[in-house]
Amino acid sequence: MNADQRIVVGVDGSDFSTTALRLAGRMAGSLGAPLEVVTCLGTSDHFLASHLPEESSPTTTQLEETAKRLVDESLDRAFGGAVPEGLTRTVKFGSPAKVLVEESRDAQLLVVGRRGRGGILPQMMGSVSGACVAHAHCPVLVVGEGTDNPQAGG
């Protein structure tokens, strides 16, 4: 199996990214493709820092451990105990949009949630998913919260 057959999914711990992860897992299983879960640590990741004790100033190691824990929680919400075979997890340092666009170079599909944890104003699509749609090197699937629920209208 070539590396360019992989499906890459961006996960930040949000409900949208958990739904994207669940859908990407089903697609990877149907296509017999490896699934790579990518979590990004930006230079000022306020969301991850908010999960650390108030009195601490986060180190890179603490932020990476927090990111891994959030991915584990997303995997548990998305799959329970049945994590797809061939799934790998990667924590990358850098802007999420830049990292995911770079990861798309050797992927058959990039899957992202419509919105993530960041942002101040309500938007239809977040800045990371918008940048991925505009600049990715492979097809991009943008997933809304209700996408994997057959009863949902979205």
C-alpha positions in Angstrom: 0.0 0.0 0.0 1.4 3.4 -1.0 1.6 6.3 1.4 -0.5 8.3 -1.1 -3.4 6.0 -0.5 -3.8 7.3 3.0 -6.7 9.3 4.3 -5.6 12.2 6.5 -8.0 13.6 9.1 -7.4 16.8 11.2 -8.5 16.4 14.8 -8.5 19.1 17.4 -10.9 17.6 20.0 -14.0 19.5 18.8 -17.3 17.9 18.1 -16.9 18.7 14.4 -13.4 17.0 14.2 -14.8 13.9 16.1 -17.5 13.6 13.5 -14.9 14.0 10.7 -12.8 11.3 12.4 -15.7 8.9 12.6 -16.6 9.4 8.9 -12.9 9.2 7.8 -12.6 5.9 9.7 -15.6 4.4 7.9 -14.2 5.7 4.5 -10.7 4.3 5.2 -12.2 0.9 6.2 -14.3 0.8 3.0 -11.4 1.8 0.8 -8.8 -0.4 2.6 -6.7 2.8 3.1 -4.6 3.7 6.1 -6.0 6.5 8.3 -3.7 9.1 9.7 -5.0 11.3 12.5 -3.1 14.6 12.5 -3.2 17.1 15.5 -1.4 20.4 15.2 0.2 22.5 17.9 0.4 26.2 16.8 2.8 28.6 18.4 0.0 30.1 20.6 -2.4 27.2 21.2 -4.8 28.7 23.7 -7.2 25.8 23.6 -4.6 23.2 24.7 -3.2 25.6 27.3 -6.7 26.0 28.7 -6.6 22.2 29.6 -3.6 22.7 31.9 -3.6 23.8 35.5 -4.0 27.6 35.8 -0.7 28.2 37.6 1.4 26.5 35.0 3.1 27.9 32.0 2.9 25.1 29.4 6.0 23.5 28.0 6.1 21.9 24.6 6.0 18.5 26.2 2.9 19.4 28.2 1.1 20.7 25.1 2.1 17.6 23.1 0.8 15.3 25.9 -2.4 17.4 26.1 -2.9 17.1 22.4 -2.4 13.3 22.5 -4.9 13.1 25.3 -7.5 15.1 23.3 -6.9 12.8 20.3 -7.4 9.7 22.5 -10.6 11.2 23.8 -11.8 11.9 20.2 -10.9 8.4 19.2 -12.9 7.0 22.1 -15.9 9.2 21.2 -15.7 8.3 17.5 -15.0 4.6 17.7 -15.4 3.4 21.3 -13.1 0.5 21.7 -13.0 -0.4 18.0 -10.3 1.9 16.6 -9.8 1.2 12.8 -7.0 -1.0 11.8 -4.1 0.9 10.2 -4.8 4.1 12.2 -1.8 6.2 13.1 -1.6 9.4 15.2 0.7 12.3 14.6 1.2 15.5 16.5 2.8 18.2 14.3 4.0 21.6 15.3 2.9 24.6 13.2 -0.2 26.3 11.9 -3.0 23.7 11.5 -3.9 25.0 8.0 -0.3 24.8 6.8 0.4 21.4 8.3 -2.8 19.9 6.9 -2.2 21.3 3.4 1.3 19.9 3.5 0.0 16.5 4.7 -2.4 16.5 1.8 0.5 16.3 -0.7 0.7 12.5 -0.3 -2.9 11.6 0.6 -5.8 10.5 -1.4 -8.2 12.5 0.8 -8.1 15.1 3.5 -11.0 15.1 6.0 -11.6 18.1 8.3 -14.5 19.3 10.5 -16.4 22.3 9.3 -15.3 24.3 12.4 -12.9 23.6 15.1 -12.3 24.9 18.7 -10.8 28.2 17.6 -12.5 31.3 16.4 -14.5 34.1 18.0 -17.5 34.7 15.7 -19.9 32.1 14.5 -19.0 31.1 10.9 -20.3 28.5 8.4 -16.7 27.3 7.9 -13.7 27.8 10.0 -10.4 29.3 8.8 -8.5 26.0 8.8 -11.2 24.1 6.8 -11.4 27.0 4.4 -7.7 27.1 3.9 -7.6 23.3 3.3 -10.4 23.6 0.7 -8.5 26.4 -1.1 -5.0 25.0 -1.0 -5.0 21.2 -0.5 -3.2 18.9 -3.0 -5.9 16.3 -2.8 -9.7 16.2 -2.5 -11.0 17.7 0.8 -14.1 16.5 2.6 -15.5 19.1 5.0 -17.7 17.5 7.6 -20.5 19.1 9.7 -21.6 17.8 13.1 -24.6 15.9 12.0 -23.0 14.3 8.9 -22.7 10.8 10.2 -26.2 10.7 11.8 -28.8 9.4 9.3 -31.5 11.2 11.2 -29.8 14.6 10.9 -30.6 16.9 8.1 -26.9 18.1 7.6 
